[in-house]
Amino acid sequence: MEYWDLVDENRNMTGRTHLRGVELTPGDFHIVVEIYTINADGRILLTKRDPLKTYPLMWEITGGSITAGETSAEGAARELEEETGLVASAGQLMKIGEIKYGHYFRDSYIWRSQELIDPSSMKLQPGEVCDAQFVTFEELRKMDEMGLTVPNVMERCQLYQEDLQKMING
């Protein structure tokens, strides 16, 4: 069972937790993270969603919900490792934004690998991720135009384009 810490509409901790899978009460929010992983060659990591998940077999940025007791950065580092096998400490992740959606806040982070990562050597999490690839910003844009990415992925990439370009360019 996975529990989330609940926050209010202003992101203040409520002192309550919530069991994943149960509908949230109006006014309750939780924290979701995404990690833009930049390979040593400047390409962006995309992971393909498991066929049994919502948006099956679509490409996305690595991420998920933080669990009770975690900070946002700790949750981001854990999600990165769980879904891809890539290890980065919370301190190596740079927060680039926060967006409030329906019942959650999405914190966005960037991590640039110092070493060239081969996607075939990654340890993908069964039931979550079924493939991985590194793409250029332009390749991501084309994939989005073809309907291959989860909705809003490109929108967020464009929102953070300046930060992403700084990391891509080293």
N, C-alpha and C positions, 0 to 999 in steps of 0.2 A: 504494500500500500504506500502511496505517495501522498504526503501532506505538504501544503503550501502555507506560508505565513500570509495573512490577509492584511491589506492596507486599505485606507479610505481613499476618497476621490482626490485628496491632496497628497497622497502617498505616505501618510502617517501610519505607523504600525497600529493595528487594532488590539493586539495581544491575543488574537484568535487564530486558529489554523483551519484549514479546509481540506477535505479529502478529494483528491483528483477524481474526476468523473461525476461528481455530484454538482448539480447546477448551482451557480453562485447566486447569492441573495443580492438584489439591487443595492448599490452603494458599496459592495465589497469588490475589491480588486486584488490581483496577484501580480507577481513580477515574472516576465518572460525575457529571455536574453537571446541575442544572436551574435555570432562571432564571424567577422569577415577575416578569413585567413588568407594572407598574402604569401605566396611561395617566394623563395629566394629570387626567382626569375621575374617577379612582379605580377604573376597571374593570380586570379581569385579562385578560391576553392568553392565548388558547388557540390552538394550531395543530392542524390536521388532518393526520394521518399519510397519507403516500402510499399508494395502493391496493395497491402491491406489497410493503409492509413488514408486519411482524407487527402485529397490531391494526390492520388496514387501515381507513382512513377514520374512525378514532376520534380524539377530541379529547384533547389533552394539554398539559402545560406544556413550553415549549421546553427542550431539553437534549440531552445526548449524552456520549460519552466524551472525556476529555482525552487528548491525544496526548503521546508521549514528549518530555520536556524542558519541558513546560508546567506552570505552577502550576495549581491548581484554579481560581482566579479568572481567570487568563489563558484557560484552556479555556472557562470559562463565557462570557466576553466574545466569544471566537471563535465558539462555538456560536450565540450570540444573533445575531451578524452573519451567519454562514453561512446559518442557517435562515430569518431574517426580514429581513435587510438593515438591522436596527437597530444603531446603534453606541453602545456604552457602554464606557468603559475599565474595566479590572479594579478600579481604585480606586473606581469609582462603584457597584460591586456590594456589597451588604451580605450577608455570610454569616449565615444564620439557623438552619442545622442540618446534621447529618451523621448518616446512617443506614447501618448495615452490612447488606447483603443477601447473598444467596448467594455470588457471587464478586466483589462490588464494594462500594465505599463510595459513597453518593450524597450529594454536597454540594449544599445548597440555598441559593440566593441570591435577593435581591429587588433589583430596579432600578425606580425610578419615573422616568418620562419627565417632563421639565419642559414639554414641548410636547404638544399633542393629536396623537396618531398616528391616521392614517386607514389601516385595514387594506388598502384597495385600492391604496395607494401603497407597500406593503411589497414587497420583492424576495424571494419565497419560493424556497427551494432545491429544484429539481426532483429527484425521487427520494426526497425526505425529507418535504416539506411541500406540501400541495396547497390549503390554505385557511387563513385566520386570522380571528379575531374577538375582540372585547373583550366580556367579560361581567361582570355583578355576581356577588357571592358566591352570592346566591340563585339566579341563573340557572345557575351552575355546579352547584349542588346538584341542581337539577331535571334538568339534562343527565345527571348521574351516575345519578340514579334511573331515568332512561329508558334507561340502558345505552349512552350515547353517548360516554363518556369511557374512556380506558385504565384498567384496574384499578389501584386504589390512588391515583389522582390526588386524589380527594376526601379520602381518608384522610390524605394528606400535607397537603392544604390545611387540614384541621381541626387537624392537629398544629401547624401554623404560623399558625393563625388570628389569634392575638394580634399577631404581627409583621405579618401581612398587613393587619389592620385599622388598625394605626398608619400604614402607608404609604398605604392607601386613603383614610384620613381626612386625609392630608396632615400 
